[in-house]
Amino acid sequence: MTITAPLPLPLTFSVDPVVDPALHAQVLDLWVEVSNAGGAVGFVPPVSHEVVRPELLKHLVAMAEGRTRLVVGRDGDGRVVATAFLAANAHGLMKHWLWAYTVMVAPGLQGRGVGRDLMAAVADAARAIEGIDAIRLGCRGGLGLERFYASCGYHEVGRVPGAIRVAPGDDRDDVTMLLRLR
């Protein structure tokens, strides 16, 4: 699903859309495309749909159980070009914040404000949930993601050096970022 044409703006964001076969396929396509472009979304390229599909199914099961929410950004043609999952915290003393996972923007649209728009939609979705005061996310060090999330208002609150092994001899920091909502 490589997008190379100019983006029909603005994007339309929705929270908790109905996951029909078309949306399922588009999110899976986006995840594979982002992964194969080197995106830090749980895989190291090259990956196939068969490799990514089980992870997407885990996210969808968590959605069906009410533990996870999906934020989807669509372009003017209705194509899914950005997604993020919001996961509730299961720990009883930490239910006032949630996790943002699998934050993705179509590679051809990166650097055009789509990621910033997605993160604003994620924050709006979290603010709409009663009792949520913050969003946490983890990102892979060494890719400049910390700077991007900082530009969206997140602050680095933790770092585990070398916690992510991308390949033998290529360990990256696991960086925890936090956005206070209230």
N, C-alpha and C positions, 0 to 999 in steps of 0.2 A: 504494500500500500504506500509506496513512495509518493510523496506529494511534492511536485516541483512547480506547479502553476501558482500564480499569485493567489494569496489567501483571500477569499471573500470574507471581509470583516463586517460586523464583529462576530465573534464566536458566540454560540449559545451554550450556556452551561446548565446542566440539570443534575439534581441529586436524587438518588434512588430510582433511576429509570427502570422500566420493566425490562428485564433481561430476556429478550426473545432471541431466537437463533441468529438474527442479523446482528444484534448488538454483541452477542457472544463472539461471533466470528470477527467483528471489527476490533474488539478489544484484544482478542488473541492475535490478530494480524499486527496491531500496533505494538503489542508486547514483543513479538518476534522481531519486528522491524527495529524497535528501539534497542533491543538486546544485540542484534547483529550490527548495529551502528556503534556499539561500544557503550551503550547506556548502562548505568549502574542500577539495574532493576532485577538483580538476583541471578543472573546468568553471565557466562563468558562466551563470546561468539566463537564459532558459529553455533546457532541453535535452530531447531526446527519447531514447527507447530506441535509435534508429538512430545517434545521435551517440555515446552512451556505449558501445554494444556493441563497437566495435573495441578500445577500451581494456580492457574486460573480457576480450576474447579474448586480448590480449597477456598479461594476468596469467595466464590459464589455460594458455597455451602455456608460460610460464615455470614454472608448476606442473608441467606434464607433463614438462618437461626437468629437474626437480629443483632449479631455482634459486629457487623461491618456494614459500612455504607459506601456507595460508589458515587463519585463526582465525575461527570462526563462532559467534555467540551466537543462541540460539533461545529464544523465549518458551515458556510452558507449553503453547501450542497448536502448537508446532513451527515457527512462523514465524521467518524470519531477521530479526532486529532490530538486529544489530550484526556488523560484520566488520572485519578488518584483514589485510593481506598482509605477510608477512615475507620479505624478499628477501636472499639471500646476497650477500656482497660478492665481486665477481669479482677484485679486486686481490689479488695474492698476499700482500702485506704487511698486508692488512687483513681477513683471513678470520676474525679473532677477534671481529668485531662484524657485525651485520646491520642492514638498514633496515626500519622499519615504514612501510608505504605504505597509502594509501586507507583510513584509519581512519574508520569510519562507524557512527553510531548513528541509528536512526529518529528523525526530528525530534520526534515526539510523546512520545518517551521521554527526551529530553535534560533534564538537571537532576534526574534521579531515580536517579543512581548507576550507570546502565548503562554509561556511558563509562568510569568508574573500574573497574568489573568487567571490561570488555573489556580495558583496559590491564593489569590484573592477569593476565588469561588470556594476553595477548601475552607478558608477562614470563615466566610459567610455561612457555609454549611455547619461548621462546628459551633458558631455563635448561636445558631438556631436550635441547638440541642440544649435543653435546660440543664443547668449545673456544670456545663463544660467551661473551664476557665483557661485552658491552654491546649496546644497541639505540640506533640513531640514527633520528631522524625529522626531516622538514622540515615547517614549518607556516607558514601565511600570517599575517603580522602584521596588526594592526588588528582582530582578532576576539576577542581574549582567550584565544586558544588556548595561548599561552605559560603563562598562569596555570593553566589546566586541567592541562597536562602537568606543570608544576612540582608541582602538588598530587598527582600520581601518582609523584613521585620523580625526574622528569627535570630536567636542568639545561641552561640555555641555554649553548651553546658556540660559537655563531657567528651572525652576522646580516649579510645583504647588503641594504643599504637600497635600496628601490625596485626590487628584482629581479623582482617579480611584477606584471605589468601586467594588472589586472582589466578596465580600460576606459581609453580615452584620458583622461589627467589623474587616473587613480586607480591609482597605483603603491603596492604594499605591500612590506614587508620580507619576505625569505625567511629564516626563523629556523630554525636547526639546534639540536635538543635531543638530549641524551644521557642514557641510563639505564645506569649501571654495575650489572651483575648479580652480580658476585663480589667 
